[in-house]
Structures are given as structure tokens and as C-alpha cells.
Amino acid sequence: MQNLKNLLTQIDGQGYKAYRRLQGEFQFDKFRLHIDHVQGDPFAEPSRCRVVLPLTATSLPSHLYDNSIRRIALEDYLGRRFAAAIKSLVWEKRGSGRSGEFNIASYGQQVLRRSTVLIRTASLEVRFQIGLPANDRRIDADHAQIMLISKLPGLVGSALLAAANKLDHVEQHVNCIEDQQYLRSQLAQHNLIAFIADGSSLARRSGVDDRVLEDSVKLMAPDSLACELSLKHSSAIRGLAFPVGINLIVGGGFHGKSTLLRAIEQGVYDHIPGDGREQVVSDPSCFKLRAEDGRAIAGVDIRPFIQNLPRAEDCGFFTTNNASGSSSQAAGIIEAISAGSKTLLIDEDTSATNFLIRDRRMQSLVPKSSEPITPLLQRIRQLQAQQGVSIVIVMGGSGDYFSVADRVIMMDSYLPRDRTQLAQELADQVAEAELEYPDTFQQTPRIPLPGCLSSLGKTGKPRIRAFGTRLLQYGEEEVSLQSLEQLVDTAQLLSIGYLIDHFQQNDAAQEYGLVSALRHEIEQLEQQGFDLITPYPMGKLALPRLQELVGVVNRMRLLKLRPGGTN
């Protein structure tokens, strides 16, 4: 700590780049400060730092982190405390650019594995950023000493060393996350793809505020749609069950159909206590699909849905930079299956109508020979039988899906009603036309061409930035990701950028099929940690799912493929 004071005194008033002399490790009374990367300018992204302290210094009992689930939950809890401590810091920022900033990853309603807080065998590490202060690009050492030597120990003390003072809160947080994982682990054995406990509050405050809507209607399942699952830290709970197969959600406008579907799509993640969705769990592989006019598609076999295009395009290795709604949705299903998804989620409102259905009047007017699209309605049973893929689909404008649905749930004022029997009685008894060709949903293996996914910008340096969850800057390409609705955190998207960069540097991995190689990247990250994919330790990364990693790569216009190899 004295060395840090001396260094700051020596560089006071010098040009900003002299701050680089601070890179290294400094021992404080109760922790070590690591300054890993110093910003080159006060207007640049703040400097990356870490504090490391003995785990015993927190006085937190070991049962709070004695398995991987509980460890991730405790890391999440401590990260939120550190973020809250920064927010409540009494501190007058001054100077040029980002001088005086304390910055840590932002936390939403989901609990993700992050690079922000890391609990190791005997130590606790927290990664954050500090805007080293300057006046007109000259070092302000006095201000820097207040930040690093006065304010930082206070943050460590209130956020980490005092956490054990609220042990009941810590226990509640950790147990809540472990219960969600325990619920999710029971889905397969009960032949379910999703479960929503009675009393869950699904409505959100707005499209940009993911917190629970106050006074929202609490879900209650009718007996015919309900089942019971057990909890690890409480008694069994009852709730709405979605079995394997084809589940149809119907109802009038504004009665909660899409809200229910959004809860299922978010059920792949654990949620913090008080979110309202703490007991909503889904098949971890489930994937939300929508039409994406204008997206790029590279080398996807869309023949199960689209054949005989007018310009004789190759539907077996379909490639375009400007997909239609129907071709994008067809490709999306094939890509999701290739990535291992066993549950697909579809909302009529965000789908291409001609991809979902062609009614008999239209079939009479436009003969099959002139229509290259085979609607999902005619393929949905084959998807279930051949690929074991279940589907949850929101349908408000057509009853044709009644004939293929295993379960029909009607939302009435945000409450589910069982309408399966009535829907089956109303269904047209005339069977859908049998398929005219025996296409399966197996994909031709896709191999990326060497160097096609380079992250280098015009300056010759890697350029990877995430803007929210809907735009990735990767090299010279901006990848629009409005359709990947299960990306919930900027940190996930940033991790995806670095994963793609790490993947494209590994020539050997690219000899395998695209999905297999990306799956290997995720597995390596899970085993070795986030530092594997970044040039220096970073605290604003979070683990993405394979489905979103593959989804981003598939939407990159940089992606160039050839068939062959092993997928």
C-alpha cells in the first residue's frame, strides 16, 4: 500500500500514460489489489482491477459454496452487494472524462455464472473498473489516492467483509437458486418441458424493465393441467405443467398468452428471490424462434420446409444475405435442432404467416406445384416423432393447430384454463396432407472457411463490443440480434464475441462441424474459466448458452461455410 502511495506521488502531474506504472499487485491490510490493465486516456474505458482476499476473511460458512450451484449463487450475491456499495458510495467525482468512476458489472433479474466474482478454494476475487483521475490528461494523484487508498477499502469492507452480518439473506439467496436448479433437474423424469409454480407472478413492469409488475395476477393451474414437484429446501409445490409434445397456448388479445410464453423462455435461467419467476423452470435447451426478414443465412438445409424455389436456389445448402420471414424461420428451426434444442417456442405474432399455415382455400387457389413452402403445421408431428422436439406455440388467429396439439391451454385474464378436449372436438377431422418426400431434419455438416470470422478492425486490432443484448460489434461487422430474445445480459453477448474470436484462432477446431466446435468452446470455458478467452482478466463477462452462441455465429455476414466433416 505504501508502494502505491509512493508511485502516485512520483507520477503526480505527469501525462496520463504514466499511470501504466501502477500495473501490478499491491498488498493492503485485508486484501491484495491487482491493477491488470490501465486505460490509455481518461476518456477511455476505465482501468481493470481486482481485489483478492482470503475466503475465511468473510466469515461465510463453507456450506454456502460447497457445490458449483451454491458457489455461483454466492458469487452472484456478493457481486450484487459490491454493485450496491458502489451505487451508495458518497463520493464527489471530478476531473476529465471518466475520472473518479467505480464500475462493476450490472446485475439483472437472472443469476448467471459471471467473471465478476470468483470463489476459489481458499480465496475470493472481485473484478471491477476504476476511472483513474486526471485533469486535462494530467494525473491527479491526490484524487487517485482517495479512490484507491481510502474509498476502496471501505467498499471491500461493506460489500464483502460484512456480508456474514446478514447470513439469513445470504442463505435465502443461495437456497433459492439451488431450489430452481433442483426443480429443473426433475423435468425430464416427469416427462415435462416446463413447469410454473402456483403463485408465480409472470407479468413485467414494461418491455425495458424486467422487474415484477406490482399487483400482477398470480398464476394458478387448474387440476387437469397441474402436477407437483419437490424442492430441496422446502415442501413439494404444485403448478402448471407443460408435457413433452405439442402445447398450444390460445386466448383473446391481452389475456396473457405472450406473457406465459416469455416466462417459459426465461425459465432456462435462475432468478433472484422476489422476481416472481423463482419457481418457473424450462428445458435448458429450449429456444425461442421468430421470423427475421433480412438476416443472413449460411449453408443451412431448409428442404424440410422449403424446396423448388423459382430461381433454382440450392435449398440443401441455402445461403443468403437477405432472408425472407419464412426462410429465416425455416433456417432457425434447423439451426436450433443442430445446436441440440429439444424444445422450440413460437409466437404467432412474431412469425411468418405463410410459414405457420396455408388454409384450404389458399391451397385450392395456389396449387402445391407453385408453392415451395411446406408449413410448420404439416411438419410439426414429424419434428416430434423423428427428432424428439417439443413445441410450445402461441396461436390466436387460427384453429388449424387444434388437430395436432397434445394440450391446449387457454389464457383467460392471465389465468390458464384447460381447453384440450374442446379443441379436439372442434378440430377438423380431415387429416393434414401426408408429406410427399421423406426429408429428415438432419443437417449437412457445415465447416467455416479459415479466417472468415476475424475480429480485426481497420486498425489491425481486435474489435469486440456489445451494445446491450441486441447488437454485437465484431471486427467491421455489426451483428443485429433482435431475434435472440433469450440473451438477457450484455455480459453474455460480450462473452460470445470473445468466444468467437477464440474459436477462429483455433485452426484445428475449425476442421470439425461448426456446432461441434462451438460446443467445445463453451465446454472449455466452463472448465478453465473466462480468462481463457480474453487478453487480460475482465469482470464483465457471463456464460452464454450454446444456443445463443450458435445463434450469433449463424447471423454473421462474415460467416462463410463449406459442407463436409462431422457436425
N, C-alpha and C positions, 0 to 999 in steps of 0.2 A: 504494500500500500504506500509506503514511503517512497519506493522507486517510482510509482505512478505520480505522486506529488512532484518529485524532482524532475521527471520528464516533462510534465506540464509546465513547470516553471521555466525550464530551458527553452521550450518552443513558443512561449507566450509572444504574441505579436507577429510571429513568422507567417509565411504563406501557408495556406490550408493543407497542402500536401505534406507538410512536416508532421501532421497528425499520424502519418503512417509509422512513425517511430513508436507509437503506442501498441502496435500489433504484438501480441504475446500474452503472457499469463501474469496475473498479479494476485498475491495472497492477501485476503482481508481477514478480519477476526474470525468470521464463521463460514466463509466461503471463498472460493477462488473465482476471479474474474478473468475470462478469456476474451480478448478482442481479436476476432478472427479476420475481419475484413473492414478496412477503413474507407469510407466514402471519399471520392476524389474531389468533391466540391460540396459546399454547404447546401446547394440546391439539388443534389443527387439523392438517391435512396439512402436512408440513414445507415450507419455502420452496424455491422452484425457482431453481436456479443453473446456470451454465455456466462451464467453463474453455475458453479458446481459445488455441492456441499454434501457431507456425509448424510446418508438417509436417516441414520439414527438421530441426527440433529433435529429432525422434525417431530420426534416422539410419536410418530404414527405407527400403530401396531401392524405387524407383518401380515396379519390375515387380510388386510385391506389390499394387498398386492401379491397374494400367494398363487395366483394363476394369471394367464395372459388377459383374460376378460376383465378381471378386477384391476389389474395393473393399468390397462388402457383407461378404465373408468376413473381411477385415482389420478392419472396423468391429466385427464380432462378436467377434473375438479380443481386441481392445483393451477392449471393454466387459466381457468376462469377466475380464480382468486387473484392471480397475478394481473390479469387484464383489468379486473375491478379496482385493484390497488392503484394501477396507473391512472385509471379514469378519475379516481377520487384524490389524486395527488395534488396537494396545494403547492403550486409551482408557477412562477412567472417566466414564461418563455420570452427570450429576447435574442436579437441577432439576425443574421442574414439567412434566407432560405428556410431550411428545416432545423435550424439551430434550436437546441433545447427539447427536442421531441423524445419521449419514451414511447416505444411502439412494440406491440406484440400481436400475434395472430388474433383475428376476430373470431368469436365463437358464436355459432348459431344454435338452433334447437336440437341439432343432431350431435351425437357423440361419435367422433371419428378417431381413428388412430392417426396421430399427428407427430411431427418432428419438433413441436414446440416444447413439450415437457417430456423428459425421458427418465424413467426409473430403471436403474441398472441394479446389479447385485448388491452393491453397497453405497451407491451414490444417487443423487438427484440432480438433474441438469435442466435448466430453463434457458431457452433461446429467445432473444428479443433484439430490438434495434434501438440505437441511441443516435440522435442527430447532434453530432459534436459541434459545439457553438463557435460562431465566428462573427466578426464584424467586417463587412466588405471583403470577405475571403481572407481575413487575417484571424489567426487563432485567438480566441477569448479564453485564456487558461483559467481565469478566476471563475467564470461561469461553468467551465468544464469540471473544475474541482468540486463545485457544489453538486453538480449532477452525479458524478462518479463516486465521490467520497462521502457525501452527506446524504443525498436522496436515495441512491441505490441501496445502501444497507437497510434503510427504512422500508423499501419495497420488499426486499428479501425477508425481512422480519415479519411484516404484517401479512404477506401473502403465503409464505412457506413455513416459517418457524412457528407461527401462531395458529396454523391450521388445526393442530390437535386440540385447540381450545373449543372447537365446535365438532367434536367427534361424532355426535349424533347426526349432524348434517352430512359429514363425510360418509358415514355408514349408509345413510339413506340413498345417497347418490350412487355409491358403488353397488349396493344391493339391487337398486332399481335397474341398473344396466345389466347385471348378471341375470335378473329375472327375465328381461327381454330376450337375452340370448338363450335362456332355458326354454322359453315359450317357442322360439323359432326352431329350436332343435327337435321339437315334438311334431312339427307339421308333417313331415314325411311319414312318420309312423301312424299318424291318424289319417293319412291319405288326403291332406289338405295343401292348398297353395297359399292360403291367407287366413288370418284369424283376427277379429276385432272384438275386444272385450266389452261387455255391457258397461255403460257409464263413460265410455270414451267420448271425448269432445273433439270432433274432426274439423269443424269449421275454423278457418284462419281469419285474422283481422282484415287482411287485404292481400292483393297479389304481390305486394312488396314487403309485407310484414307477416312473418311466418309464426308469430305467437298466437296462442289460442284466443278465439273470439269469446269475449266475456258473455255469459248468459246464452251460450250456444246450446242447441238441443243435444242432449246426451243420447248416444246410441243405445238401443235396447232390441235384442234379437227376438223374434217370435220362436216358439219352441221348435217348430218344424225346420228352422234354419240354424239352430243353436247346437253347440257342443261344449264340453268342459275340458280345460287343460289345467295342468298343475303348475305351481310356482315353486321356486327354490326357497324363497324366504317368506312365503305366506300360504294360505289355503288355496284350493282349486278355484278357478274363475270360469265363468260362463260367458259365451259371446257368440258373435256371428261367424259362421264357418263357411269358407269357400272351398269346396272339394275339388280334387283333380277332375278335369273335364272342361266343359264349355259353360261358363257362367255368364248370364245375361243380366245387365242392370238396366231397368226401364223406369219410366215415370214421367210426370209432367215437367215442364221447364221450371227451374229454380226450386226444385224439391230435394236436391242433394245428390243427384247421380254422379256428377263430376267430382264433387267433394268426396264421395265414397271412393271413387277410383283413385283420386290423389292420395288418400290415406293409404291405400294398398301399395301404390308406387313408392311411397315414403317408408313403408314398413320394412324395407330392406335395411334401414338404419335404426340404431337405437336412439332414443330421445331422452332428454333430461327430465327429471321429476317436475311435474306441473305443466308439462307440454300439452297434455290431453291425449297424446298418442303413445303413452308409455307401454300400453298393452295392445298395440297394433303391430303385428308381425306378418311378414310375407316371405315367400320363397326367395332366398338370397339372389337367385339368378333372374328374377322377373325383370322384364324390360318393357318400358312404355314406348309405343310406336305412334308416329303421326306422319301425315303427308308433308313432303318438303320440296315444294317447287323450286327448281333452280340449283339443287345440291349436286355435288359431284359424285359419280359412281364409278368405281374402277374394278372391272373384271369379275362381276357378280353373275351367277347363273340364275336368271329370273324366269326361266322357262316354265316352272310350275304355275306361274301366274300370267306371263306374257310371252306370246310366240307370234311368228309370222308378221313382224312389223312391215309396213308398206315399203320401206327402203331397204328391206332385206338385212337389217342390222343383226349382228350376232347376239342373240339373246342368251346364248350359253356362256358368253364372256362379255357381258354388257358393260359398256363404258361410255360415259357422257359427262360433260361439264354443266349440263343444264337439264336435269331430270324433270319429268312431269310429276304431278301428285301421285298418280297410280304407279309409275315405275319406281319412284322413290320409296313408296310404301312396300312394294314387292321386294325391292332390294333390302329394305330394312328388316323384313321378316327373315330373309335368307341369312343376312349378316348376324342377326341376333341368335339364330339357331346355331350358326357356326361358332359363335362365342360361348355356347353352352347354355343359353337361356332355355328354361323349361316352362316358363310362364310368360305369355305376352299380354300386354294391357293396351286396349284400343278404345278411343273415344270417337264416336260418330262425328262429333263437332269438328274434330281436327283431322279427319280422314278424307280421302278422295272418294266421292260417292260411287263412281264407276268401278272403284276397286272393291268396295264392300258388296255391291249388289247390282244386278240387272234384272228388273222385274219382267214379267212375262210379256207385257205389252211392248217393252223395248226389244225383247228378244224376238218378237214377231215382226217388228218393223226392221230391225237390223239383224240380218242372219249371222250365224256363228262364223261363217266363212269371211265375213267382213269385220269381225270383232276380235282383235288379238288378245283381249284381256279375259282371263278366267277369274271371276270374282272370288273373293275370300269365302263367301257363302258356300261355294261348290268345292272348296279345298279344305275347309276347316276340320271336317271329320278325318280327312287323310292326315292332316297335321297331327291330330291327336293319336291316331292309330299307328302311323309309321314312325313318328318322331317322339311320341310321348309328351307333346307340347300341349299345355292347357292354355285357355284363353279366357280373359275377363273382358267383356266388351260392353260399353255403354251405348244403348240404342234408343233413340227417342222418336224416330220417324218411320220405322219400318218393322212390320211384324214377321217378315220372312225368316228371321233368325229363330223364331219360336220353334221351327221344325228341327233345328239342330242343337238346341240348348238342352243341357242336362239340368240346369237350375235357372229359374227366372226370379229375380229379386226386384220388386217394385219399391222405389223410394217415394214415400208419402209424407210430406212435411218433415223431411230429414230422418224419418224412421223407416226401417226395412219391413216389407211385407212379402210373404211367400205367395208368388203367383205362378208357380211351376205347373201345377195341374191345369189351371185355367188356360195358360198359354198353350199347353199341349192340346187342349180341346179346340182352341181357336186355330191351331196351325193348319195350314193347307196340307192335306194328306197325300197330295201328289208328290212323289219323291223328286228330289232335285235330279237333274240330268247326270247320268254316270259320266265319269271322266273318259275322255276319248284317247288318252295317251298315258302310259304308266310312268310319268316322271316322278322321281323322288325329290326330296329336299336336300340331298347330299350335294355339297359344293365341289366344284373343280378346285383343287388346291391352288392357292394364289401366292406367288413369290414376288416380293418387292425388288425392283431393279436397284443395283448398287448406287448409293449416293443420292437417290431420289428424295430422301427425307432430310436433307441437310438443313441445319438450323442457322447457317451463316447468313448474315445480312450483307448489305452492300459494303460495310466497313471491313468485312472478312472476319468478324467476331460473331459468336453465337448470339441470337436474339430471341429470347423466350420470355413472354409476358402474358399474364392472364388478366383480363378485364371482366370482373365479376365471374359469372359461370357461363356466359354466352358468347365470349369472343376470346380466341387464343391468337396471340401474335407469335408466329413461329417462322424464323428467318424473314423472308419477304412476303410471306403469306399471312393473311388474316382469315382464320377459320371461324365461320359463323356456326354456332352450336345451339340455336334457339330450340331445336327439336330434342336435345338431350335433357329432358326435364328431370332426370334423376341425378344430375350433377347438382349438388346443393351447396358447395363451398368453393370459393376462389382457390383455396389451397389444394383442392383436388385437381383442378384444371392446371394449376402451375406444376404439380407433380406429373401430370400427364405429359406436359411439354418436355420436362426433363427426362421422363421415361422414353419418349420417342427419340430424343437426342441420344440417349444412352444406347438404345436399340440400333439406331442407324450407324453407330460407330462399331458395332459388333458384326463384322462380315460373316463370321461362322453362323451366327443366329439367323441371318437372313437366308440361309440355304434351306431353312425349314419353312413350312407354311406360315403365312402372316399371323394367324391367330395363335398357333403353337408357339411362335417366337415371342409374341407379346405376352402370352400366358407365362412364359419362362421369365420375362422381365418382372412381372408382378411377383412371382414366387421368389425371385432373387431379392427384391426389395423387402418383402415380408421377412426373409431370413436374415438379411445383412443390414437392413436399416436404410434410412433416407440418404445418408451420406454417400452411399454407393453411386447415386445418380447426379450429384451436384459437385461443382468445383471446390466448394468450401461448405462448412456447416451452415444450414439455413433453418430457420424456425417457422417458416410459413408454408409448410407442405403438409398434405394429408393424403391418406391412402385412398386411391380411387378403386372402383370395381373394374374387373376385366371388361365388362360390358361397355362402360364409358370409354375406357382406353381404346378398345377396338372401334367404338363408335366415332371417336375423334379422328383416328387414322383413316377410317373409311370415308370421311368427309373432306379430306385434304386434297386439294387440287394438285399438290406436289406428288401424290402417290401414283407411281407407275408400276404395273404388275405384268408378270408373265405366268401362264399356267404351268403346273408341274410340281414335283416334290411331294411332301407329305403335309397335309393340313393338320 
